[in-house]
Amino acid sequence: MKIIKPLTNWLETHASAPAYTGWVLAGVAVCFFGAAINTMAGWLYAISGVSFALLGIAAILPPRSLTGLSVTRRPIPPVSAGDDLVLELEIHNPTKQAVSLLQVEDILPFVLSKPIKQAIDTIPSQESYKWIHYQPTQRRGIYRWHNVELATGVPLGLFWSRRQHQCNARAIVYPTVLPLTTCPLVDELGQEESQRSEYRGKPLQTATSGLVRSLRPYRIGDPTRLIHWRTSARYGELRVRELETVTSGQEIIIALDSAGSWEEENFEQAVIAAASLYFYAQHQQLQVQIWTASTGLVKGESLVLETLAATKFLEEPSNSEPQNTPWIWLTQNTNSLSSLPQGSRWVLWQDVSSLKEQVMINKDYPGITIEKEKPLQLQLQQPLHSL
């Protein structure tokens, strides 16, 4: 069996290999031919001759049907984890004859799915067949695969032939972005940085005049750093400043400890948290960047999402950590909290019981400890605490 299977695969991809019915017909033909030699009966010779002729035709036609066909793949739009990838293939028949009874197989990576097959009845001459199928996704990542197989057993199904076509595919599955309504990690850090800039005589400027555009009543979800307390006291209700797009001031850096050691489930949560914090900060009109050990600082929605889709723990560090700049540090290593820059925040994936040895470290650096059994979205919105 170890020899037969590789031989069959080689015959299918280079010529054609007998199917089960082909082997049965070949056995019957040999039996009739042997009986004809023993009995010298002409009708037995005729039956065996016709059987061998059918086998010969069935072995020649499948490879000829696949000759000249071409396969192209459309670009795959990125999706978020949980959404379906849209995979589109086009099989073109440039020959002068129609091709029928064809099977196309998209050979996806095993971590994404088993190969997907589709039967095609007929592709007319000089025309194309478009095949669109949808692949569910569960986890973020950048998936690559290269081959599509066309196969046929036309016309009798006695022999089977396959041909591989190179159709490079690159599918990007972004991490999930949680819809945060508030986040003290970002709000308080942004407020501190705004105050620090004012002390330096370089207040945050707006895109036009550098002044508060207007004041409006407070709505649930508004960051507390935008509340104008004097006006709120005057009117007896909370009033919030509406600002233009920020064009200067200290940037917020969300740093993912991708060079450290992680539990896989914790790291996946950390990637989701990094993406959620980044988009929340953007929504709050703050300048924000993502840092990982392999890429360094990146910004821009598509680039950040692609970076987080590709990142993994235990990465080889190729970029130094940001210096003299406060971070929001996402880690599973409690020891790394002792070396954070002044004013930083942290998100730690670790049991609370394991933090007792760190009680005297980083009292000035508040953060959040993530517990596995609680929803991540709610924990990212909870108030900060110090170790």
Secondary structure per residue as TSV (DSSP state, phi and psi in degrees):
chain	resnum	aa	ss	phi	psi
A	1	M	-	360.0	-33.6
A	2	K	T	-65.3	-27.1
A	3	I	T	-88.3	-35.9
A	4	I	H	-66.9	-43.3
A	5	K	H	-64.5	-48.5
A	6	P	H	-60.4	-36.7
A	7	L	H	-65.1	-42.1
A	8	T	H	-63.4	-44.1
A	9	N	H	-61.1	-41.3
A	10	W	H	-64.7	-42.6
A	11	L	H	-64.5	-40.4
A	12	E	H	-64.7	-38.9
A	13	T	H	-87.2	-15.2
A	14	H	H	-113.0	-27.6
A	15	A	S	-143.0	-105.5
A	16	S	-	-156.4	151.1
A	17	A	E	-123.4	144.3
A	18	P	E	-63.3	137.5
A	19	A	-	-81.9	-179.9
A	20	Y	H	-59.0	-44.4
A	21	T	H	-65.1	-31.7
A	22	G	H	-65.2	-42.9
A	23	W	H	-63.2	-39.2
A	24	V	H	-63.1	-47.2
A	25	L	H	-65.0	-37.4
A	26	A	H	-64.1	-41.4
A	27	G	H	-63.1	-42.2
A	28	V	H	-63.6	-42.7
A	29	A	H	-62.2	-41.5
A	30	V	H	-63.6	-40.6
A	31	C	H	-64.0	-43.6
A	32	F	H	-65.3	-38.2
A	33	F	H	-66.2	-40.7
A	34	G	H	-64.4	-41.0
A	35	A	H	-64.9	-36.4
A	36	A	H	-66.0	-38.0
A	37	I	H	-65.1	-38.8
A	38	N	H	-72.9	-39.1
A	39	T	H	-99.8	-15.5
A	40	M	-	57.7	32.0
A	41	A	-	-87.5	126.2
A	42	G	H	-65.2	-35.6
A	43	W	H	-66.9	-29.1
A	44	L	H	-70.2	-38.3
A	45	Y	H	-61.6	-40.1
A	46	A	H	-63.7	-44.8
A	47	I	H	-63.7	-45.0
A	48	S	H	-65.7	-37.8
A	49	G	H	-64.5	-43.6
A	50	V	H	-63.3	-39.8
A	51	S	H	-62.5	-44.6
A	52	F	H	-66.5	-34.3
A	53	A	H	-65.2	-42.3
A	54	L	H	-62.9	-40.3
A	55	L	H	-63.6	-40.0
A	56	G	H	-64.4	-43.8
A	57	I	H	-65.2	-42.4
A	58	A	H	-66.6	-25.7
A	59	A	H	-81.9	-26.5
A	60	I	H	-88.1	-38.7
A	61	L	H	-70.8	-39.2
A	62	P	H	-57.4	-47.7
A	63	P	H	-62.1	-34.4
A	64	R	H	-67.3	-33.1
A	65	S	H	-67.2	-29.5
A	66	L	H	-86.8	-12.1
A	67	T	T	-68.8	130.6
A	68	G	T	93.2	-15.5
A	69	L	-	-70.9	143.1
A	70	S	E	-127.6	150.6
A	71	V	E	-127.9	130.0
A	72	T	E	-125.5	150.7
A	73	R	E	-119.0	134.2
A	74	R	-	-77.2	151.2
A	75	P	-	-57.3	144.2
A	76	I	-	-97.2	116.1
A	77	P	-	-65.3	140.8
A	78	P	-	-65.3	149.6
A	79	V	E	-135.8	167.1
A	80	S	E	-91.8	155.1
A	81	A	T	-55.9	131.7
A	82	G	T	102.6	-20.8
A	83	D	S	-90.1	168.8
A	84	D	E	-95.5	134.4
A	85	L	E	-74.1	138.9
A	86	V	E	-100.5	109.1
A	87	L	E	-107.9	121.1
A	88	E	E	-125.0	123.6
A	89	L	E	-118.8	147.2
A	90	E	E	-127.0	119.5
A	91	I	E	-103.1	120.1
A	92	H	E	-107.6	135.1
A	93	N	E	-111.7	95.8
A	94	P	-	-85.1	-0.5
A	95	T	S	-78.4	174.9
A	96	K	S	-89.8	-0.8
A	97	Q	S	-123.0	147.0
A	98	A	-	-70.0	148.9
A	99	V	E	-112.0	130.3
A	100	S	E	-128.1	165.8
A	101	L	E	50.9	61.1
A	102	L	E	-111.5	146.4
A	103	Q	E	-122.1	128.6
A	104	V	E	-111.3	137.9
A	105	E	E	-130.6	117.3
A	106	D	E	-90.0	113.5
A	107	I	-	-89.5	88.8
A	108	L	-	-77.1	156.1
A	109	P	-	-63.0	144.4
A	110	F	T	-63.2	-26.0
A	111	V	T	-72.1	-15.8
A	112	L	T	-99.7	-46.5
A	113	S	-	-174.9	165.9
A	114	K	S	-71.4	159.4
A	115	P	-	-55.3	140.7
A	116	I	E	-104.0	131.0
A	117	K	E	-114.1	151.0
A	118	Q	E	-145.3	130.7
A	119	A	E	-89.8	137.7
A	120	I	E	-119.7	125.6
A	121	D	E	-70.9	-57.6
A	122	T	E	-150.6	140.0
A	123	I	E	-118.7	107.8
A	124	P	-	-61.4	163.6
A	125	S	T	-62.3	136.8
A	126	Q	T	63.5	22.6
A	127	E	E	-126.5	173.9
A	128	S	E	-127.2	157.0
A	129	Y	E	-119.6	125.4
A	130	K	E	-101.2	128.6
A	131	W	E	-120.4	117.3
A	132	I	E	-115.1	123.0
A	133	H	E	-133.4	159.4
A	134	Y	E	-117.4	129.4
A	135	Q	E	-113.6	114.7
A	136	P	E	-63.3	148.8
A	137	T	-	-123.6	149.3
A	138	Q	-	-121.3	-32.3
A	139	R	S	-130.3	151.9
A	140	R	-	-64.6	165.5
A	141	G	E	151.6	169.5
A	142	I	E	-114.4	114.9
A	143	Y	E	-107.2	135.8
A	144	R	E	-129.1	137.4
A	145	W	E	-149.1	166.8
A	146	H	E	-130.3	-23.1
A	147	N	E	-116.8	145.5
A	148	V	E	-128.5	134.9
A	149	E	E	-109.3	136.1
A	150	L	E	-109.3	135.0
A	151	A	E	-140.3	152.1
A	152	T	E	-157.3	154.8
A	153	G	-	-125.1	18.3
A	154	V	T	-62.0	142.5
A	155	P	T	-99.5	-15.5
A	156	L	T	-107.7	-13.2
A	157	G	S	75.9	14.6
A	158	L	S	-83.9	-29.1
A	159	F	E	-126.5	153.0
A	160	W	E	-126.9	133.7
A	161	S	E	-132.0	139.3
A	162	R	E	-128.9	148.4
A	163	R	E	-138.0	133.8
A	164	Q	E	-93.4	140.1
A	165	H	E	-122.4	134.5
A	166	Q	E	-82.1	115.5
A	167	C	E	-133.1	89.5
A	168	N	E	-62.7	131.4
A	169	A	E	-124.8	142.0
A	170	R	E	-138.5	109.9
A	171	A	E	-113.0	127.9
A	172	I	E	-108.1	123.3
A	173	V	E	-111.4	109.5
A	174	Y	E	-73.3	153.6
A	175	P	-	-68.6	157.8
A	176	T	-	-67.2	139.6
A	177	V	-	-109.9	115.3
A	178	L	-	-78.2	136.2
A	179	P	-	-80.1	91.1
A	180	L	-	-82.3	131.6
A	181	T	S	-90.7	-24.7
A	182	T	-	-154.5	155.6
A	183	C	-	-157.9	97.6
A	184	P	H	-57.0	-30.1
A	185	L	H	-53.4	-45.4
A	186	V	H	-86.2	-43.6
A	187	D	H	-61.1	-47.9
A	188	E	H	-72.9	-35.2
A	189	L	H	-67.1	-42.0
A	190	G	H	-64.3	-36.0
A	191	Q	H	-67.2	-42.3
A	192	E	H	-63.5	-40.3
A	193	E	H	-68.8	-34.3
A	194	S	H	-64.2	-44.0
A	195	Q	H	-65.8	-39.4
A	196	R	H	-63.1	-37.7
A	197	S	H	-66.3	-37.1
A	198	E	H	-66.4	-38.0
A	199	Y	H	-64.0	-30.4
A	200	R	T	-80.6	-2.5
A	201	G	T	81.3	16.0
A	202	K	-	-127.4	75.8
A	203	P	-	-67.1	158.6
A	204	L	-	-62.8	129.4
A	205	Q	-	-95.9	155.3
A	206	T	B	-101.0	171.5
A	207	A	S	-69.5	-20.8
A	208	T	S	-116.0	-73.5
A	209	S	S	-105.2	-13.7
A	210	G	S	81.1	7.6
A	211	L	S	-112.4	162.6
A	212	V	-	-62.9	128.9
A	213	R	-	-70.5	-45.2
A	214	S	E	-166.1	169.8
A	215	L	E	-117.3	141.1
A	216	R	E	-140.1	162.5
A	217	P	E	-61.3	149.1
A	218	Y	-	-68.0	136.5
A	219	R	-	-118.4	148.4
A	220	I	T	-57.6	128.6
A	221	G	T	105.4	-14.6
A	222	D	-	-68.6	137.5
A	223	P	-	-66.4	142.7
A	224	T	G	-66.8	-23.2
A	225	R	G	-67.0	-16.6
A	226	L	G	-94.4	-1.5
A	227	I	B	-71.8	130.5
A	228	H	-	-94.6	100.2
A	229	W	H	-69.5	-36.2
A	230	R	H	-64.5	-45.9
A	231	T	H	-66.7	-37.6
A	232	S	H	-61.4	-40.4
A	233	A	H	-67.3	-34.7
A	234	R	H	-68.7	-41.4
A	235	Y	H	-91.4	-11.4
A	236	G	T	78.5	12.1
A	237	E	S	-147.1	157.1
A	238	L	-	-69.5	130.9
A	239	R	E	-118.8	140.0
A	240	V	E	-117.1	139.7
A	241	R	E	-78.0	136.5
A	242	E	E	-103.6	120.4
A	243	L	-	-111.1	158.0
A	244	E	-	-79.7	177.9
A	245	T	-	-62.4	132.2
A	246	V	B	-70.6	132.9
A	247	T	-	-119.9	-6.6
A	248	S	S	-151.4	174.4
A	249	G	S	110.5	173.4
A	250	Q	-	-69.4	136.4
A	251	E	-	-84.1	152.0
A	252	I	E	-95.3	131.9
A	253	I	E	-115.0	123.1
A	254	I	E	-99.7	109.2
A	255	A	E	-106.3	124.7
A	256	L	E	-102.1	124.7
A	257	D	-	-76.0	66.9
A	258	S	T	-76.3	-13.8
A	259	A	T	-85.0	-11.2
A	260	G	S	-85.3	176.2
A	261	S	-	-90.8	135.7
A	262	W	-	-136.8	155.6
A	263	E	-	-77.7	140.6
A	264	E	H	-58.8	-43.8
A	265	E	H	-63.2	-40.3
A	266	N	H	-64.4	-40.6
A	267	F	H	-65.6	-39.7
A	268	E	H	-61.9	-39.1
A	269	Q	H	-65.3	-37.9
A	270	A	H	-64.6	-39.0
A	271	V	H	-64.3	-43.0
A	272	I	H	-61.6	-41.8
A	273	A	H	-63.7	-42.3
A	274	A	H	-61.2	-45.0
A	275	A	H	-63.6	-42.0
A	276	S	H	-66.7	-43.1
A	277	L	H	-64.2	-39.3
A	278	Y	H	-61.9	-48.0
A	279	F	H	-73.9	-29.0
A	280	Y	H	-65.1	-44.8
A	281	A	H	-62.8	-38.6
A	282	Q	H	-63.4	-41.3
A	283	H	H	-63.7	-29.8
A	284	Q	T	-84.7	9.1
A	285	Q	T	62.2	40.2
A	286	L	-	-105.9	151.5
A	287	Q	-	-80.0	124.5
A	288	V	E	-142.2	145.6
A	289	Q	E	-135.6	157.8
A	290	I	E	-108.6	140.2
A	291	W	E	-124.1	131.8
A	292	T	E	-130.1	162.4
A	293	A	T	-65.0	-31.3
A	294	S	T	-90.8	-28.1
A	295	T	T	-106.3	-21.4
A	296	G	E	76.1	-150.3
A	297	L	E	-81.7	131.2
A	298	V	E	-136.7	153.1
A	299	K	-	-149.4	166.4
A	300	G	S	102.4	132.5
A	301	E	H	-56.2	-54.1
A	302	S	H	-66.3	-39.7
A	303	L	H	-67.8	-39.9
A	304	V	H	-64.8	-45.7
A	305	L	H	-64.5	-39.4
A	306	E	H	-67.6	-39.0
A	307	T	H	-62.4	-44.5
A	308	L	H	-71.2	-28.8
A	309	A	H	-67.3	-33.3
A	310	A	H	-92.4	-17.8
A	311	T	-	-68.1	155.7
A	312	K	-	-148.6	159.4
A	313	F	S	-81.4	165.0
A	314	L	S	60.9	33.3
A	315	E	-	-69.6	150.7
A	316	E	-	-74.5	117.4
A	317	P	-	-64.9	124.8
A	318	S	-	-122.8	-1.2
A	319	N	S	-136.7	137.0
A	320	S	-	-73.8	154.6
A	321	E	-	-69.9	148.0
A	322	P	-	-58.3	136.6
A	323	Q	-	-106.0	144.8
A	324	N	S	57.4	29.1
A	325	T	S	-136.3	129.8
A	326	P	-	-64.1	142.5
A	327	W	E	-117.1	166.6
A	328	I	E	-109.0	104.5
A	329	W	E	-96.5	118.6
A	330	L	E	-104.0	115.5
A	331	T	E	-152.4	166.7
A	332	Q	S	-115.3	-2.9
A	333	N	-	-99.9	108.9
A	334	T	G	-65.0	-29.8
A	335	N	G	-66.0	-26.7
A	336	S	G	-71.6	-14.3
A	337	L	G	-72.2	-18.3
A	338	S	G	-78.2	-10.9
A	339	S	G	-116.1	20.8
A	340	L	-	-74.9	147.4
A	341	P	-	-64.5	158.9
A	342	Q	T	-58.0	133.8
A	343	G	T	87.4	4.5
A	344	S	-	-76.2	166.8
A	345	R	E	-125.5	165.0
A	346	W	E	-143.1	153.8
A	347	V	E	-128.2	119.6
A	348	L	E	-117.8	126.5
A	349	W	E	-96.3	90.9
A	350	Q	S	-163.4	150.4
A	351	D	-	-66.2	141.3
A	352	V	G	-59.3	-34.3
A	353	S	G	-64.1	-23.8
A	354	S	G	-85.2	0.4
A	355	L	G	-97.4	1.8
A	356	K	G	-62.3	-33.1
A	357	E	G	-71.7	-14.4
A	358	Q	G	-103.5	14.5
A	359	V	T	-59.5	-35.4
A	360	M	T	-90.0	7.0
A	361	I	S	-108.0	138.2
A	362	N	-	60.0	44.5
A	363	K	T	-64.9	-24.9
A	364	D	T	-86.6	-3.6
A	365	Y	-	-113.0	90.5
A	366	P	-	-72.5	159.1
A	367	G	E	-166.3	-160.9
A	368	I	E	-132.2	134.3
A	369	T	E	-101.4	123.1
A	370	I	E	-90.7	131.1
A	371	E	-	-108.7	134.1
A	372	K	T	-61.0	-37.7
A	373	E	T	-77.7	-7.2
A	374	K	S	-106.0	150.9
A	375	P	-	-61.4	134.3
A	376	L	H	-63.9	-40.2
A	377	Q	H	-59.8	-44.5
A	378	L	H	-66.6	-36.7
A	379	Q	H	-70.5	-32.8
A	380	L	H	-70.2	-17.1
A	381	Q	T	-99.6	1.5
A	382	Q	S	-83.0	159.9
A	383	P	-	-63.6	155.2
A	384	L	-	-78.4	156.0
A	385	H	B	-139.9	158.7
A	386	S	-	-102.1	155.5
A	387	L	-	-78.9	360.0
